[in-house]
Amino acid sequence: MPNRFHLRRLAGFVLAACAVGSTAFVRAADTPSETPSVKPTGPGVKERLSIARSAIDAKDWNKALSELNLAAKEDPRNADVQNLLGYSYRKRSNPDLAKAFEHYKEALRLNPNHKGAHEYIGEAYLMDKKPAEAQKHLVQLEAICGNKTCEEYADLAKSIAEYNARAATK
């Protein structure tokens, strides 16, 4: 039968072992793992763009902006994300043209031949009563498309014509 001395000694060893074990655990948690990191769950940029496009179709600008802003944080150099951010800011019931221009310009900086960004920034310039600026983007679209029949050129040309018709009747 063990006496008190042996029990105290045994208890000391147990406490020391626990202390060493917990220190090793803390160190292990602080060191990088050799195993590959787990990919974060949740949608990526492609999925966020898809969700945002559905929200845009439903005219749910808040949801579109939320998804696009998350996508922009993940991939700030994505011209499509920047273009759709501009579009969503412009199409809200209370348009934010300053934010729209910021994102369209970023999309065009990232991809100077982005047809959608040229069309949409042209439409934004019409909202801002700057038809000459819109016309510049129409000329750029003609050069990018190589004709006057691509969808983006045709849509912006129609918007400019409608703007000019309204201006002529005032």
C-alpha positions as CSV (number, residue, x, y, z in Angstrom):
1,M,0.0,0.0,0.0
2,P,1.5,3.4,-1.0
3,N,2.2,5.9,1.6
4,R,1.5,9.6,1.5
5,F,5.0,10.4,0.2
6,H,4.5,8.2,-2.8
7,L,1.0,9.6,-3.5
8,R,2.4,13.2,-3.4
9,R,5.2,12.2,-5.7
10,L,2.8,10.5,-8.1
11,A,0.5,13.6,-8.0
12,G,3.5,15.8,-8.8
13,F,4.4,13.7,-11.9
14,V,0.8,13.7,-13.1
15,L,0.6,17.5,-12.8
16,A,4.0,17.9,-14.5
17,A,2.9,15.6,-17.3
18,C,-0.4,17.6,-17.8
19,A,1.5,20.9,-17.8
20,V,4.0,19.6,-20.5
21,G,1.1,18.2,-22.5
22,S,-0.9,21.4,-22.5
23,T,2.2,23.4,-23.5
24,A,2.8,21.1,-26.4
25,F,-0.8,21.5,-27.4
26,V,-0.5,25.3,-27.4
27,R,2.7,25.2,-29.4
28,A,1.1,22.8,-31.9
29,A,-1.8,25.2,-32.4
30,D,0.5,28.1,-33.2
31,T,2.6,26.3,-35.8
32,P,1.5,26.0,-39.4
33,S,0.1,22.7,-40.5
34,E,1.8,20.4,-43.0
35,T,-1.6,19.5,-44.4
36,P,-3.2,21.6,-47.0
37,S,-5.6,24.2,-45.7
38,V,-9.3,23.6,-46.0
39,K,-11.0,25.7,-48.7
40,P,-13.5,28.1,-47.1
41,T,-17.1,27.0,-47.4
42,G,-19.6,29.2,-49.1
43,P,-19.9,30.6,-52.6
44,G,-16.9,31.8,-54.6
45,V,-16.7,34.6,-57.1
46,K,-18.4,32.7,-59.9
47,E,-21.3,31.7,-57.6
48,R,-21.6,35.2,-56.2
49,L,-21.8,36.6,-59.8
50,S,-24.6,34.1,-60.6
51,I,-26.5,35.0,-57.4
52,A,-26.0,38.7,-58.2
53,R,-27.2,38.3,-61.8
54,S,-30.4,36.6,-60.5
55,A,-30.9,39.4,-58.0
56,I,-30.4,41.9,-60.8
57,D,-33.0,40.2,-62.9
58,A,-35.3,40.4,-59.9
59,K,-34.3,44.1,-59.4
60,D,-33.2,43.2,-55.9
61,W,-30.4,45.8,-55.9
62,N,-29.5,45.3,-52.2
63,K,-28.9,41.6,-52.6
64,A,-27.0,42.2,-55.9
65,L,-24.8,44.8,-54.2
66,S,-24.2,42.5,-51.2
67,E,-23.1,39.6,-53.3
68,L,-21.0,41.7,-55.7
69,N,-19.2,43.5,-52.8
70,L,-18.3,40.2,-51.3
71,A,-17.1,39.0,-54.8
72,A,-15.1,42.2,-55.2
73,K,-13.4,41.6,-51.8
74,E,-12.4,38.1,-53.0
75,D,-11.4,39.2,-56.5
76,P,-11.0,43.0,-56.8
77,R,-9.5,42.6,-60.3
78,N,-12.6,41.1,-61.8
79,A,-13.9,43.5,-64.4
80,D,-17.3,41.7,-64.6
81,V,-17.8,42.2,-60.9
82,Q,-16.8,45.9,-61.1
83,N,-19.1,46.4,-64.1
84,L,-22.1,44.8,-62.3
85,L,-21.4,46.8,-59.2
86,G,-21.6,50.0,-61.3
87,Y,-24.8,48.8,-62.9
88,S,-26.4,47.9,-59.6
89,Y,-25.5,51.3,-58.0
90,R,-27.0,53.0,-61.1
91,K,-30.2,51.1,-61.3
92,R,-31.2,51.4,-57.6
93,S,-34.4,53.4,-56.9
94,N,-32.1,56.1,-55.6
95,P,-29.1,55.9,-58.1
96,D,-25.6,56.5,-56.8
97,L,-23.9,57.7,-60.0
98,A,-20.7,58.5,-58.2
99,K,-20.3,54.9,-57.1
100,A,-21.5,53.7,-60.5
101,F,-18.8,55.7,-62.3
102,E,-16.2,54.5,-59.8
103,H,-16.9,50.9,-60.6
104,Y,-17.4,51.3,-64.4
105,K,-14.1,53.1,-64.6
106,E,-12.4,50.4,-62.6
107,A,-13.9,47.7,-64.9
108,L,-12.5,49.7,-67.9
109,R,-9.1,50.1,-66.2
110,L,-9.0,46.3,-65.7
111,N,-10.3,45.6,-69.2
112,P,-10.4,48.5,-71.6
113,N,-12.4,46.4,-74.1
114,H,-15.2,45.4,-71.7
115,K,-18.2,46.0,-74.0
116,G,-20.7,45.9,-71.1
117,A,-18.8,48.5,-69.1
118,H,-18.7,50.9,-72.2
119,E,-22.4,50.5,-72.7
120,Y,-23.3,51.0,-69.1
121,I,-21.0,53.9,-68.4
122,G,-22.4,55.6,-71.6
123,E,-25.9,55.2,-70.1
124,A,-24.7,56.6,-66.8
125,Y,-23.3,59.6,-68.6
126,L,-26.8,60.1,-70.2
127,M,-28.3,60.1,-66.7
128,D,-25.7,62.6,-65.7
129,K,-26.7,64.8,-68.7
130,K,-23.4,64.3,-70.5
131,P,-24.3,63.0,-73.9
132,A,-20.9,63.8,-75.4
133,E,-19.2,61.5,-72.9
134,A,-21.8,58.7,-73.8
135,Q,-21.0,59.3,-77.5
136,K,-17.3,58.7,-76.8
137,H,-18.1,55.3,-75.4
138,L,-20.3,54.5,-78.4
139,V,-17.3,55.2,-80.7
140,Q,-15.2,53.0,-78.6
141,L,-17.8,50.2,-78.8
142,E,-17.8,50.5,-82.6
143,A,-14.0,50.0,-82.6
144,I,-14.2,47.1,-80.1
145,C,-17.0,45.3,-81.9
146,G,-15.7,46.0,-85.4
147,N,-19.2,47.0,-86.4
148,K,-22.4,48.8,-85.4
149,T,-24.4,45.6,-84.8
150,C,-23.1,44.2,-81.6
151,E,-25.7,44.2,-78.8
152,E,-23.8,46.7,-76.6
153,Y,-23.3,49.2,-79.4
154,A,-27.0,48.9,-80.5
155,D,-28.3,49.4,-76.9
156,L,-26.1,52.4,-76.3
157,A,-26.9,53.9,-79.7
158,K,-30.7,53.5,-78.9
159,S,-30.3,55.1,-75.5
160,I,-28.4,58.1,-77.0
161,A,-31.1,58.5,-79.7
162,E,-33.8,58.5,-77.1
163,Y,-31.9,61.0,-75.0
164,N,-31.4,63.3,-78.0
165,A,-35.2,63.0,-78.9
166,R,-36.2,64.0,-75.4
167,A,-33.7,66.8,-75.3
168,A,-35.1,68.1,-78.7
169,T,-38.7,68.3,-77.3
170,K,-37.7,70.3,-74.3
